[in-house]
Amino acid sequence: MDKKTFLLLDDGSIYYGKSFGGTETTYGEVVFNTSMYGYQEMLTDPSYAGQILVLTYPLIGNYGINRADSESKQIQVRGLIVREHCAEPSHNLSDVRLEDYLGNNGIPAMSDIDTRSLVRRLRTKGVMMGILSSEMSPDEAGEELKRLPQFGAVNYVQQVTTDASYRWGARDPEHLYEIVLLDCGLKFNIPRILTGIGCRCSIVPASTGAGDILALNPDGVLISPGPGDPAVLADIESTVKALLGRVPVMGICLGHQLIARALGADTFKLKFGHRGGNHPVMDLRTRRVFITAQNHGYAVDAGSLPASLEVNHVNLNDGTIEGLTHNDMPIISIQYHAEGSPGPEDNLYLFDRYLSMIDEFSGKPKRAKQPISKTTASTRTTP
């Protein structure tokens, strides 16, 4: 017999459904993603730390879980909510059922609810905290919810960053660039792509100082995506500020926000965030529109930008900033996930642009000019 469970939101609304996966009570900011597939990548994306994820696609679990598609070493979401979950996947690469994958890792999930109604509430009122439980009564959950910290007050980066530095890619003639990745919540497809286009990566904890990063003698530094509010990451912001101008820097998602803040801009919380695999973004240099993968709840405030920063990408849905460059320093930042590979090659040109920036900064180009293609970089879609 299916065990009943419920989701209680901060505004007092409650949704009942069936429990699958883990049975523990969990809480977090309730957010939604509109992608049609890629649930394994979403579950393991560190940017979802501290959040309960609602998927809008009606059937989840039909191709199971495999060994290749994880974006980190563990499940990062605190809970999962779907309209219907597939108990028996039909894919020859599947290693385990979604239900067992969640259960073995203690991650609770709920199915058989009207996810359209839930998402409409989140779009109308904004994302909010919630409790997912099959153990408590709704009254008990309501009292517990009052005592929980709000999402934006917690430093989730320190929960997801690597404990120790490590290498990705061998030292050989094919790897011409040394790139340091500051792990604020790194998705594995970033070093997969970088090693595929001639880089060797050193991944370092988010607490690593600028001096220690520069001591590795990198050709460039990439500030990774990650979870939570950039305003609570003052130490990392200071590190980023100390790196700017001394080495070419690329920032993705949270990394983009930290670069902007380090240069004096502000960030703000979006009403319900951008999470999905089909967000249109225009590159203002070329006027070309790209379909992008996104997962963020905060954005850079356009009205706070210093004169030195130039907006070069914009979101065509709401006009928010999706990319920045600096007038004098070697900096490129994007709000969306170039490593998410929608298209699947639409956004790979940004990594090529970054390596060209490194060549220009050093004055000693390390490679012949050639476009990045699927033959040189991983293009798995990771929404």
Buried (B, 14 or more C-beta within 10 A) or exposed (E): EEEEBBBBBBEEBBBEBBBBBBBBBBBBBBBBBBBBBBBBBBBBBBBBBBBBBBBBBEEBBBBBBBEEBBBBEEBBBBBBBBBBBBEEBEEEEBEBBBBBBBBEEEBBBBBBBEBEEBBEBBEEBBBBBBBBBBEBEBEBBBEBBEEBEEBBEBBBBBBBBBEEBEEBBEEEEEBBBBBBBBBBBBBBBBBBBBBBBBBBBBBBBBBBBBEBBBEBEBBBBBBBBBBBBBBBBEBBBBBBBBBBEEBBBBBBBBBBBBBBBBBEBBBBBBEBBBBBBEBEBBBBEEEEEBBBBBBBBBBBBBEBBEEBBBBBBBBEEEEBBBBBBBEEBBBBBBBBBBBBBBBBBBBBBBBBBBBBBBBEBBEEEEBEEEEBEEEBBBBBBBB
